[in-house]
Amino acid sequence: MDILVTGGAGFIGSNFVHHLLRDTEHQIHVLDLLTYAGDLTNLEPSFHSDRLSFKNGDIRDESTVKEMMSTADVHVNFAAESHVDRSIDTAGPFVTTNIGGTQTLLDIAVDTDIELFIQISTDEVYGEIEYGSFSEGARLGPRNPYAATKAGADLFAISYHQTYGLPVIITRTSNNFGPRQHREKLIPKLITRASRGDRLPIYGDGTNVREWTYVEDNCRGLNLVLNEGQVGEVYNIGSGIELTNIEVATRIVEAMDVDESLINFVEDRPGHDQRYSLDSSKIRELGWKPQWSFDEGLVETVQFYLN
């Protein structure tokens, strides 16, 4: 099987590429614009594998997408602007990439013989939830520009399935962590700063809750959906491990044996969602369950960034 992975030099995309090369016999073709968050080193040591090809290009470029998609059996789209803080500062690139880019991919997919189009999304499209967990049928309620553009991309993908019969599956995962994540994100930022003895900035009072999934568990879930998921469905992928931001910072302080006084509360960001939580029973019915605890994943993640 030939699989096109757009955004495959980013965090989750590159980990998925390594997962496929290790656990399957598929041919993998990566398309990535290599913006600040995409890095060819993320594809090492697999970059020179005869089962992996790479092209530097933009998902908004129709000719490039047509070329890459023409030989693909399956398309998995990770390509996105993904940092909430950046979207609050400047929303434009999120609209053009996350919505416009996804539309370009979908348009070309309709004109090809693609067997499956998997759109990678996020739990943030649901918005915050005080109690309980969001199932796949919950109303979308994004509360920041990044989440709004990902929700828009999801709606485009669903509409192309319903209107054109495009074989689409959407996955929505909780906060991922692990190797190869950009250092602007919470866990790698705190690890990097702790290694230098710098302050560890935590928004507000640190009580915001996130569900944390080790990236390899997410990749296993994505591969399962690729093989056994039902077209037209949405699958939540979440570990059930919920931690406040201050708990995450404390775990990192303990894992790195640095002084807890480094933790520094800073002004909260606008529209900061209090809690995310996913009901992942649908994908668990396919046989998936997380294999990594938070602390096990954190050990691997700390070691990666220290190296």
C-alpha positions in Angstrom: 0.0 0.0 0.0 1.2 3.5 -0.8 0.4 6.1 1.9 0.7 9.8 1.4 1.4 11.6 4.7 1.0 15.4 4.5 2.7 17.2 7.4 4.9 14.1 7.9 7.9 16.1 9.1 6.0 17.6 12.0 5.6 16.1 15.5 2.8 13.5 15.2 3.2 13.1 11.5 6.9 12.1 11.8 6.2 9.7 14.6 3.5 8.1 12.5 5.9 7.7 9.6 8.4 5.9 11.9 5.6 3.8 13.3 4.5 2.7 9.8 8.1 2.0 8.6 8.7 -0.1 11.7 5.4 -2.0 12.0 4.2 -2.3 8.3 5.5 -2.9 4.8 3.8 0.2 3.3 5.5 2.7 1.0 5.4 6.1 2.6 5.4 9.4 0.7 5.8 12.6 2.8 4.8 16.0 1.7 5.8 18.9 4.1 6.3 22.6 3.6 9.0 22.5 6.3 7.8 25.6 8.2 9.2 26.3 11.6 7.5 23.3 13.0 8.5 20.8 10.3 12.0 19.5 10.4 13.7 16.8 8.2 15.7 15.6 11.3 12.3 14.4 12.6 12.4 11.7 9.9 15.9 10.5 10.9 17.1 7.7 11.0 14.5 6.6 8.5 15.0 9.3 6.0 17.1 7.2 3.6 14.8 4.1 3.7 13.9 2.8 0.3 10.3 2.7 1.5 10.2 6.5 2.3 10.1 9.4 -0.2 10.0 13.1 0.7 8.9 16.2 -1.1 9.1 19.8 0.2 5.8 21.4 -0.8 2.6 23.2 0.2 -0.8 21.4 0.6 -2.3 24.6 -0.9 -0.3 24.0 -4.2 -2.7 22.1 -6.5 0.0 20.8 -8.9 2.1 19.4 -6.1 -0.8 17.8 -4.4 -2.0 16.2 -7.6 1.5 14.8 -8.3 1.7 13.3 -4.8 -1.8 12.0 -4.6 -1.9 10.4 -8.0 -0.1 7.3 -6.8 -1.4 7.1 -3.2 -3.9 4.5 -2.0 -4.4 6.3 1.4 -3.9 9.9 2.4 -3.3 10.9 6.0 -3.4 14.6 6.6 -1.5 15.9 9.6 -0.5 19.2 7.9 -1.7 22.2 10.0 -0.8 25.2 11.9 -1.3 24.0 15.5 -0.1 26.4 18.2 -3.0 28.1 20.0 -0.9 31.0 21.2 0.2 31.8 17.6 -3.4 31.6 16.4 -4.4 34.2 19.0 -1.7 36.5 17.8 -2.3 36.0 14.1 -5.2 33.8 12.8 -4.7 34.3 9.1 -2.1 31.4 8.5 -4.4 29.1 10.4 -7.3 29.8 8.1 -5.4 29.5 4.9 -3.6 26.3 5.9 -6.0 24.4 8.1 -9.1 25.2 6.1 -7.9 26.3 2.7 -5.2 23.7 2.5 -7.6 20.9 3.6 -10.1 22.0 1.0 -7.4 21.7 -1.7 -6.5 18.2 -0.5 -10.2 17.2 -0.5 -10.9 18.7 -4.0 -8.0 16.7 -5.5 -8.9 13.6 -3.6 -12.4 13.6 -5.1 -10.8 13.6 -8.6 -8.4 10.7 -7.8 -9.0 7.0 -7.0 -8.0 7.4 -3.3 -9.2 4.5 -1.2 -9.2 6.4 2.1 -8.7 10.0 3.3 -7.9 10.3 7.1 -8.2 13.9 8.5 -6.2 14.3 11.7 -8.0 16.6 14.1 -8.0 17.5 17.8 -10.1 17.4 21.0 -10.0 21.2 21.0 -12.8 21.3 18.3 -15.3 20.3 21.0 -14.3 23.2 23.3 -14.1 22.9 27.1 -16.2 20.5 29.3 -16.6 20.9 33.1 -17.8 17.3 33.8 -17.8 14.1 31.8 -16.3 13.5 28.4 -17.0 14.4 24.7 -18.2 11.6 22.5 -17.8 11.9 18.7 -21.4 13.1 18.3 -21.0 16.1 20.5 -21.6 19.6 19.2 -18.4 21.3 18.1 -17.7 24.4 20.2 -14.2 25.7 19.5 -13.1 28.6 21.6 -9.9 29.8 20.0 -8.9 30.5 16.4 -6.8 27.3 16.0 -9.6 25.1 17.2 -12.1 26.9 15.0 -10.0 26.3 11.9 -9.6 22.6 12.8 -13.4 22.3 13.3 -13.9 24.0 9.9 -11.5 21.5 8.3 -13.5 18.6 9.9 -16.8 20.0 8.6 -15.3 20.2 5.1 -14.1 16.6 5.3 -17.5 15.4 6.5 -19.3 17.4 3.8 -17.1 15.9 1.0 -18.0 12.4 2.2 -21.6 13.2 2.3 -21.7 15.2 -1.0 -19.1 13.4 -3.2 -18.8 10.1 -1.5 -15.2 10.6 -0.6 -14.0 7.9 1.8 -13.2 10.0 4.8 -12.4 9.2 8.4 -11.6 11.8 11.1 -9.6 11.2 14.2 -9.6 13.6 17.2 -6.9 13.0 19.7 -6.2 14.5 23.1 -3.0 16.4 23.9 -0.1 14.3 22.5 3.4 14.4 24.0 6.7 12.6 23.2 9.8 12.9 21.0 10.1 15.4 18.1 7.5 17.9 19.4 8.3 21.5 18.8 9.7 23.2 21.9 7.0 25.9 21.9 4.6 23.3 23.3 4.1 22.8 27.0 6.0 19.7 27.9 9.1 20.2 25.6 9.2 23.8 26.6 9.3 23.0 30.3 11.9 20.2 29.8 14.1 22.5 27.8 13.8 25.4 30.3 14.3 23.1 33.3 17.5 21.7 31.7 18.9 25.3 31.7 17.6 26.2 35.2 15.2 28.7 33.7 11.7 29.5 35.1 8.9 27.2 34.1 6.0 29.5 33.0 2.5 28.1 33.8 -0.6 30.0 32.7 -3.0 31.4 35.3 -3.3 29.2 38.4 -2.2 26.0 36.7 -5.6 24.2 37.2 -6.4 23.8 33.5 -6.9 20.1 32.8 -5.7 18.2 29.7 -5.9 14.6 28.7 -2.4 13.4 27.8 -1.7 10.7 25.3 1.8 9.4 24.5 2.4 9.9 20.8 3.2 6.3 20.0 -0.2 5.3 21.4 -1.9 7.7 19.1 0.1 6.3 16.2 -1.1 2.8 17.0 -4.7 4.1 17.1 -4.3 5.8 13.7 -2.9 2.7 12.1 -5.8 0.7 13.6 -8.3 3.2 12.1 -6.5 3.0 8.8 -7.0 -0.7 8.6 -10.3 -1.2 10.5 -12.0 2.1 10.8 -15.4 2.7 9.1 -15.6 5.3 6.4 -17.7 8.3 7.3 -16.9 8.0 11.1 -15.1 10.1 13.6 -12.8 8.4 16.2 -11.7 10.0 19.4 -8.2 8.8 20.6 -7.5 9.6 24.3 -5.7 7.9 27.1 -8.0 8.9 29.9 -5.0 10.3 31.8 -6.1 13.8 32.9 -3.6 16.2 34.6 -3.6 19.8 35.5 -0.9 21.9 34.0 0.7 22.4 37.5 0.7 18.6 37.9 2.5 18.2 34.6 5.1 20.8 35.7 5.5 19.0 39.0 6.1 15.7 37.2 8.7 17.2 35.0 10.4 18.9 38.0 10.5 15.5 39.7 11.7 13.6 36.6 14.5 16.1 36.0 15.4 16.5 39.7 15.3 20.3 39.6 13.9 22.7 42.2 10.1 23.2 42.3 10.7 26.9 42.9 11.4 27.1 39.1 7.6 26.9 38.5 6.4 30.4 37.7 2.7 31.4 37.3 2.2 33.9 34.5 -0.8 35.8 33.1 -3.4 33.5 31.6 -4.0 33.5 27.9 -7.3 34.7 26.4 -10.0 32.2 26.2 -8.0 29.5 27.9 -10.2 26.3 28.0 -10.4 24.9 31.5 -10.8 21.2 30.7 -10.7 18.8 27.8 -11.8 15.1 28.0 -12.6 12.5 25.4 -14.8 9.5 25.4 -12.7 7.0 23.4 -15.0 4.0 23.7 -15.6 3.8 19.9 -11.9 3.1 19.1 -11.5 0.9 22.1 -14.3 -1.3 20.6 -11.9 -1.8 17.7 -9.3 -3.2 20.1 -7.2 -0.1 20.9 -6.1 0.9 24.4 -3.2 3.0 25.6 0.0 1.1 26.4 2.0 4.0 27.9 1.5 5.6 31.3 2.2 9.3 31.6 5.3 8.8 33.6 6.7 6.1 31.3 6.2 8.4 28.3 7.7 11.4 30.2 10.9 9.4 30.9 11.3 8.8 27.1 10.4 12.4 26.3 12.8 13.9 28.8 15.6 11.7 27.6 14.9 12.6 23.9 15.2 16.4 24.6 18.2 16.0 26.9 20.0 14.1 24.1 
